[in-house]
């Protein structure tokens, strides 16, 4: 059977990995796909470099639209990244009747609903395994392996840069700024790491998983996003003393009204979280990724592996190529839908605002070490109906500021709470911050038991 032909848009780190893995394992891939897969055309602005990567047997051009216009190309692989240009090229490829494989989580998190609707109308496939957690096949697990389940929640370490930084902070007692510089020096963080350290990259991926798991449109603009830049080494140390580790988690879950049992909506949030140290996901270190999925039938499953890198990501891209190759000649009406649901059958469940999320909390208060302070703080919690799970009191670190009265001793008061609505906690924190004996901004980190 004639090999299926793919055109590659962008041959940087991931693109070159795709080309080399496809060449190296071509016999195995042909056997598994049922026919050969060949990259016969590449578009890249640096044509000389691209030609050096692929050799003389592959046509290299500097215009991505020339790949889309080529009638011999069956699949367009988009590895350019970004929002605007990538969106235009993907939409043009779909309009031209080409199947699309992309690793572009930002594109799908913002424009995914539009792209999948266009593909559905045109009868082509858009596959995106590499867009979430690199080489971990989490998209296939959600779409196919767990299809019998009603997904209850997903929680994942889905950004390797931030996980590496947090691991360094915990292992070496480093402050955030020092750990970030180490990550940049070692190549784990970009020169501009904003998307990673501010949680945006993880939110893109959580948005895509939420859409697949719960049948809602992709709604990145409604995600709550908080990064790791404000975490202190002392908070990681205190969490350890309480039996927890701090991880940046992407979380999405169904939320129900406890009184009626009715679905309130879908939580979609990224933020640092205390996770019990005994959980497997709490022990995922370095630049590795892991995703936990809770299904009503299967229970808890965990998916672990490399979330980035040339060949791990290439593994996911090629898996998508194989899937499309297998279904290329199938009737479009009988293919697995791109998000495992039809565009005209999406759920209207709302994404909940963060103020409506119910979780538990770690609080660190720098307070004057004097009589009555603890009673005032715990009294405010009690008045709001917030119960305390655990508490630590530790001497304040060196260089601590005073409340203006020379020689007044200070202490760090660390409180773990039971579950409470975030809006209620925000109100109590404002009241606590107004106490004259609270000497610094209160640190609040959410706590997730993941059980």
N, C-alpha and C positions, 0 to 999 in steps of 0.2 A: 504494500500500500504506500502511496506517495506520502512522504513526510509532511507534517503540518509546518507552516512557515510562520515565524514570529519576527516582529520588528521591535528593536529595543530603542527606547527614547532615554538617553542618558547612560553613560558607561563609566560612572565613577566607582566608588568602593563596592556598592551592591551590584551594579551592572556588570562589572568585571567578574565578580564572584559568580553571578548567574551564568555568564558565558563559559567560564572555566569548569564549573561543576557539571554543566550540561554536556560539555565535551568529554570530561573525564569519565562520567558515568553513563554515557550515551547508550550502551548496550542494555544496562539494567533499566534505564528509563524507557527505552523502546519496548522492552518486554512488558513492563508494567502499564504503559500507556496504550499498547496495542498497535502503535505506529511510531515512527520517528518524529522528533521535534527538532527543528533547526532554526537558529537565529541567522537569518540571511541578509538582514539590513539593520544598520545602526545609525542613529542620529546623535551627534554630539558637536558642540561648538568647537572643541579642539579635535579636529578630524585627524591630525597627525598622531596624536596620542591614542585616539580610538583605534586607528588602523593598526598601530603597533600592538594593541591588546588582542585584536581579533584576527590579525593576519590578512593575507591577500584574498582569501576566499570569500570574504564578506564585504558587501557594499557599504561604504561609510559616507554619510552626507551630513551637512551642517543644518539642514532644515527638517524639523520633525514632521512637518506636514507632507513632506515627500514620502515618508514611511507610510503615513495614513493613506495617501493617494495611491500607493502601489497595489494593484489588484491581486497580486500574488500573496500578499501578507494576510494571514488569517487572524493573528493575535497581535495586539499592540501591548507592549510591556512599558508602562509609564514609571520611570524611576528618576524623574526630574525633581520632584518635591515642590513644596509651596502650594499656594492657593490658586492664583488667577490663571497663569499660563497653563498649568497642569489641568485645571478645570476645562479650559477651552479645548485643549488637545484631546482630553478624554471624551468630551461631548462630541467633538468632530469625528473621532474614531468610531463611536457608537453610531452616529448618523451615517457613517460610511459602511456600516454592517460588520465592523470588526469586533471581535471579543477583546476584552481588556483585562490585563493583570496589573495591579498597582500595589506598591508598598507605602502609599502616601496616606498616612493616618490623618494628617491635618486636612487634606482635601476631602476625605470621606466624612470626617466629623462635622465639617461645615456644609458641604454640598452633597453629601451622600444620598439624601432622599431624592433630590433632583436627578442625580446620576442613575440611581437604580430604577427610577420611574422611566427614564429615557431608554435604558437598556431593556426593560420589560416590554415597552412599546415596540422596540426595534427587533426584539427576539434574539438578542445577543447576551452573553454572560459577562459579568464584571466580578472578578475574584480578587481577594485582598487578604489572604492569610498572613502575608508578611507585614501588614499594617499594624498588627497587634502582637507584641511579645516575640518578635523576630522568629526564631526557629521553633518556638513552641506551637504546636498545632491546636491552639485554643479556638480558633474560628471553626475549624472542622468539628471539634468536640461539641461546641454549642449547636451548630447547625445539624449535625448528623448523629454523633455518638450519644448525645444526651437528649435526642429529639423526643423520647418517650416521657421526659420529665417536665413538670412545671418547675422552672428555675425559681428558687426563692431568693438567693443572693449570690453575688460574685464579689470577691475581694482579691486584689492583686498587687504585687510588687511589679510594676510594669514600666519602670524606668531604671535602667542599670546605673546611670550616672549618680542619681540621688542615693541609690542603695549602696553604692561604693563609698560615697561620702559619709553616710550614716555609719557604715561598718568601720571606717577609719576613725570616726569620732568616738565610737564605742571602744574599739580595740586599743587605741593609742591615747585616748583622753584629749583629742584635739578639739579646738574651737572650729566652728564652721568655716571661717575664712581660710584657715590653714589647710583644712581637709580639701577644700575646693581647689586651692593652688596645687596640692599634690595630685588631685584627679586630673587637672589640666596638664601637668607635667608628664603624667603617665599615659595621656591620651584617652582617658575615660570621659573627660569633659571638654566641650568645645571652648574656643576662645571667648565666644559669647554664649554662656550656658543658660541664658534666661529661661528658655522654654523648658529646660530640664528642672532647674532648681526652684522655679516658681510653680511647678506642677502642671504646666500647660500641656506638655507632651503626654503625660499620664492621663490627663483629662480627655485628650483626643481619643486615646485608646479605650478609656472607660465608656465614653459616649458610644463608640461603635459596638462594644460588647453589650451595653444596655439595650441598644436597638435590636440586636439579635436575640437576646435573652427574653425580652418582654414585648417584642412586636410593636415598639413605638418608633416614630420617626427619629432620625439622628438630630439631637438638639444640644449641640455643644454650648450654645449661648445660655442655656439654663443650668449648666453644671456649676457646682460650687468648687472653686479652685483655690487651694492654699499650698504654698511651697514650704521648703525647709530652711529658708534663709534666717528665720528668727529663732531657730532652735539653739539652745546653749548646751555646752558640754555637761553642765551640772544637771540638766534635765535628763539627759541620757543616763547619767550616773544614778540619779534618784530613781528613775524607772527600773534600773537593774536591781536596786536594793528592795524594790517592791515586787520583784519577780516578773518584770515586763521588759520588752525591748521596743524601741521606737522605729517604726517603718513608715515610709510614705506609701499610702495605700490608695488605689483607685477602687471605689466601692459603688456598687449599684444594687438595689434590692427593692422588693415589693414592700410597701408599708401599709399596714392594716389598722383600722380603727379598733382599739382594744374593747370598746363597748359593744360594737355591732358586728365586728368581724369583716366589715366591708373594706374593699381596697380603697385606700386614700390616694395613693399615687406611687410614683417611682422615685426613689432616692438616687441621685447621681452626684457624687462628690469625690474630691481628691484632697487629702490633707494628711499631715503626720498623725500617726495613731500609736497608742500603746497597745501592744499585742502580748499576751501571756508567753513567757519564754519557753514554755513547754510545747507550744504549737510548732508544727514543722515549718510553717511560713516565717515564723520569727527567727529561724535559724538559717534563712537564705541570706548569704553574705556576698560581699563583693559586688560585681556588676551583673550577677545572675538575676533572672526574673522568675516569678512563680505566681500562679493564679489558682485560687480556691473557688470552686463552684459548688453550691448547695442545691441539690435537686430533691424533689419530694419522694422520688422512688429510689434513687441511687444513694442518697445521703451526700456526704462530703467527698469531693474528689480534688486532687491537687495535681497541677501541671507545672513542671519545673524545667528550666533550661536556659540557654543563652538568648537574651532578648535583643541582641544587636550583633553587628559584625558582618563582614563580607559573606562568608559561606553559610553561617547559620540563617541569615536572612535569605540568601539565595536558595537554601533548602525549601523555604516556604514559597518563594516565587515559583520554583520549578514544580512543586506539588500542585500549585494552581494551574500551571501549564498542562500538567498531566490530566487534571480533572477536566479542563476544557477540551483537551484532545479526545478523551473518552466520550464526551457528550457532544462533540462538534457536529455529528451528523444526526443527533436525536431531534425529535420534534420539540421545538422551543416550548410548547405548551406543557410538556411533560418533564422539563428539567426542574431540579431543585431551585426554588426561588433564591435570589441573591442574598436576601436577609432571612431566609427560611420563612418568609410570609409574603403574601401578595401585596403590592402597593395599595390596592383598593380594600385591603382587609387589616389595616393598621389599627392598633389599639389607641383609644383616645385618653388613656390614663395619663394624668398630668405629671410632669416632673415637679416634685415638691420643692418649695423654697427651703433653704437651710434652716430657717427659724422653726420649721415644722418637724425637723428630724429629731428623733428620740435616740439618745445614746448616753454613755456615761463619760466622766471627765477626770482628768488629772489637772489639778490646780496647784500652782506654786506662788505663794505670796511672800514677799519680803516685808516683814513686820517688825515693829519695835518689840523688843523682848521685855515685856512688862505685864503686870497682872491685868487680867480682864480682856486682853486682845483675843485670845482663843474663843472666849465666850461670845464676844461680839460677832466674830466670823461665823461660828457654828450656829449662832442664833439667827443670822440672816438666812443661812441654808435651811434651817428648820422651818422658819416662817414661810418659805417658798415650797415646803414639802419635799426638800431634797435630802435624802439620807446619805450618810457617810459610810463608805466601804472600808477605807483604811486611812491612816494618817501618820506622817513623819514630821519630826521637828529637828532641824539641823542648824548648827552655827552658820551664819552668813559667810560667804566667801571673802577672801582678802580684797581690800579696796572698796568694800561696800559703802554706799553713801549713807549718811544719817538723815534724820528728819529735821535737821537744823539745830538740834540741841546737842552740843558737843559731848561726846562720850556716851551717848545713849546706845546700849547694845542692841544688836539686830539679830534676827533669826529667819531662816527659811522655813515656812510652814507649807508642807506638801499634803494635799488632800486628794483622795480618790473618792468619787461619788458613785452612787447607783444611778440608774437611768433617769433622765429628765429631758423634757423638750428643750431644744436649743434656745428658743425664744425666752423661756423662763430663766435659763442659765444666764443669758445675756443681761437680763434685768438685775439678777442678783450680783453679777460681776460688777455692774455699774455702781450698785450700792456699796459693795466691798471697796471698790477703788476710791470711793468718797470718804472712807474712814481715815481720820488723821494718823492712825497708827499703821496704815498700809503705805509703805515708803517707796514703792516702785511699781511700774506697770505689772499687772497680774499676768502670769503665763498660764494659758489654757491649752491643753492638748486633749483631743478626744480619745476615748478608750474603746477598743473593740475586742470582745471575747472570742469572736469567730467560732462559735460552737452552737 
